[in-house]
Amino acid sequence: MAAKIFTFLLAGIIWFSTASVVYFFYHESTLQPTSRREIYFRLEGESRTENDKENPRTRVDSEIDGELLGQLGRDVLRFGPGENGQPVLLYGEVKERADDTMRIHNFNMVVSEMVSVQRTLKDTRHKKCKDVAYHLSALPSVTVIIAFYNEVWSALLRTIYSVLNRSPPSLLKEIILVDDFSDNDIVEQLKSTPRRVRSKVKLVQTTKREGVAKARLEGAREALGEVLVFLDSHCEVNTHWLEPLLDAINRDRSTVVAPVIDVIDHETLEYTKSGISRSVFKWDLSIKQSPLSRADLAERESPVEPLRTPVLGRGIFGVDRNHFERIGALDPQMEGWGGESLELSLRVWMCGGNIKIIPCSRVGHIDRVEPPYDFPGGVEASYLHNLGRVAEVWMDTYKRDFYASLPEAQNKYYGDISDRQALRQKLACHPFQWYLEKVYPSLLGTAQDQLVAWGRCHNKQANLCVDTLKAGESKPIGVSKCGKGLPSQAFMVTLDGEIRWEDLCLDLADYRAGHKLTLEGCHGMGGSQEWKHDKPGQIVHRESGMCLDVAGLQTKVLVINVCGDRPTEAWEFAHYKKHKKS
């Protein structure tokens, strides 16, 4: 009996496999990655004519002709390298060749050439975004501005196609490419693109290297759209990325908007969904992403509502053109790369506007470790020049905190700032103190005049330093081998008794001996986050009266214990400053 059942099952499996193979070959035209023009015609409701077959359109890569794939609503199912945002993994000689290109461009050019310039992406929006309806006729028109220098053609073209394919044609006025004096011939490459693409694209070329700010200004001067959206040249916009940005601007023309930035891996081009975070900066004016705390998440009424952010993160943003011009556009004396987004952000907030992240707008961005190009005078010199302009024009007396955090910026030439100072006066902008109090209060608590101690927190007995261990919010922190300049060991004690690491505070949720400590969002109410320490020695939790301790030299866990004379309770910060509370 068992043998008969086995025979019956085996026959069924063979029959099913045979039928599947026949079905696949019979319907292979609907699955082949090379038949993408066919997909376009089906989406447009057209049939392919004999004339089309005899006169194929110019191809823009080995697989795709010039027609757009109609990806506005959602991407169609396709197969091929990188489709649906999947990673492309290389091996052997191909990987070695790719590694060579990594050193040139700081991302994988070989993989970029393999991936279709019109590849599909997974929809990374929150499901509630799909329930939001927009009246396109009520939204303003847009010009997308993409400035670049020596960009890999496949990456630039993928950026262009993603905008064309996923933007409502009635809203997309134009795409302006600003070539910042590249070495390669972009004109000839653009000529090879289909007419349908060229009809939406303008090319502006500078006559010398200008840098990001000046190049973007060149594009803005040529723009016809009511709204300007600035993108980098190695992006891929996602499904319905544009409508939420325009809707937010339409509601308040003084609002500058930014999408949520998804990550495109620089080696594999894998497209990965990012969590929603704010862009913030430290006193050295470096910008970083700050994930929403549990308190932030609890306060949000909806996961799709716009989120206020102190600064623009990666320079990808949208702004009403008239408002942009009224508040002074971008600083035309910024050089090279860096600082231009921070300068605009401070000006927007301090001069009557606001900045919001729009959760239903998603844009993927290839994050490179550092720019793959140089700039006349050097990238670092132009970066310090730009930051100096930001500090001198906008930070008032708090510029001392910038120079204390970035000493190499002191005594650097930052150019003539009289025009920007006059602009600030003309716009009747708020002081930087107002910005700290109303927009970014967590930074105010870490100003130099608010600190008791800062730097590495060293335990001499264990010869270890307090370390976040990259644990993140609400995870136990501990100790590790001390390192010079490690961000994960840069703690500070404030006048209010908080022990802070960036925007998080050392928190004790359970007052029982042996309990571990975590980093939580700073709530400013003392209690679980208030400590006593103003000189080398014990770090005492004020409310419980217990001491910070190392649980064991092997476990390297940070705990709270009843205070005693144990050497593992003795801590010393790298720097101390005496303060007196008024």
MODA-V875713 format. One record per backbone hydrogen bond with DSSP energy under -0.5 kcal/mol. NH is the residue of the N-H (numbers start at 1). CO is the residue of the C=O. If there is no record, write none. Layout:
BEGIN
nh co
NH CO
NH CO
END
This chain:
BEGIN
nh co
5 1
6 2
7 3
8 4
9 5
10 6
11 7
12 8
13 9
14 10
15 11
16 12
17 13
18 14
19 15
20 16
21 17
22 18
23 19
24 20
25 21
26 22
27 23
28 25
30 27
31 28
32 28
35 32
39 35
40 36
41 37
42 38
43 39
44 40
45 41
45 42
46 41
53 49
54 50
55 51
60 64
61 64
66 58
83 80
85 82
85 120
86 83
88 268
89 87
94 91
95 91
96 92
97 93
98 94
99 95
100 96
101 97
102 98
103 99
104 100
104 101
105 101
106 102
108 266
109 107
112 108
113 109
114 110
115 111
116 81
119 116
124 122
129 126
130 127
131 128
132 129
136 134
138 135
139 135
139 136
142 171
143 227
144 174
145 143
145 229
146 144
146 176
147 145
147 231
148 178
156 152
157 153
158 154
159 155
160 156
161 157
162 158
163 159
164 160
165 161
166 162
167 164
171 168
172 168
173 142
173 171
174 142
175 200
176 144
177 175
177 202
178 146
179 177
179 204
180 148
180 178
181 179
186 184
189 185
190 186
191 187
192 188
192 189
193 190
197 194
198 194
199 195
200 197
201 197
201 198
202 175
204 177
206 179
212 336
215 211
216 212
217 213
218 214
219 215
220 216
221 217
222 218
222 219
223 219
223 220
227 141
228 319
229 143
230 317
231 145
231 229
236 364
238 362
240 72
241 238
242 166
244 240
245 241
246 242
247 243
248 244
249 245
250 246
251 247
252 248
255 252
256 354
257 318
258 356
260 358
260 361
262 260
262 363
263 272
264 365
265 263
265 270
269 265
271 85
272 263
272 270
278 290
280 278
280 288
282 286
285 282
288 280
290 278
291 289
292 276
297 293
298 294
299 295
300 296
305 302
307 357
309 355
311 279
317 230
317 315
318 257
319 228
321 226
324 320
325 321
326 322
327 323
328 325
329 324
332 330
334 331
343 339
344 340
345 341
346 342
347 343
348 344
349 345
350 346
351 347
352 349
353 348
354 254
356 256
357 307
358 258
359 357
361 358
362 360
363 260
364 236
365 262
366 234
367 264
367 365
368 366
378 375
382 378
383 379
384 380
385 381
386 382
387 383
388 384
389 385
390 386
391 387
392 388
393 389
394 390
395 390
395 391
398 395
399 396
400 397
401 398
402 398
403 399
404 400
405 401
406 402
409 406
410 407
412 409
417 415
421 417
422 418
423 419
424 420
425 421
426 422
427 423
428 425
429 424
430 350
434 431
435 431
436 432
437 433
438 434
439 435
440 435
443 440
444 440
445 441
446 443
447 444
450 447
451 448
452 493
453 493
454 575
455 491
458 456
458 572
459 464
460 458
460 570
461 567
463 459
464 459
465 480
466 457
467 478
468 488
471 468
474 519
475 472
477 517
478 467
479 556
480 465
486 483
489 486
490 487
491 455
491 489
492 500
493 453
494 492
494 498
495 450
497 494
500 492
500 498
501 504
504 501
505 520
506 499
507 518
508 528
509 507
514 560
515 512
517 558
518 507
519 475
520 505
520 518
522 503
529 526
530 527
531 497
532 540
537 571
540 532
540 538
541 546
542 530
542 540
545 541
547 561
548 539
549 559
551 549
551 557
556 552
558 477
559 549
559 557
560 515
561 547
569 566
570 567
571 537
571 569
572 458
574 456
575 454
577 452
END
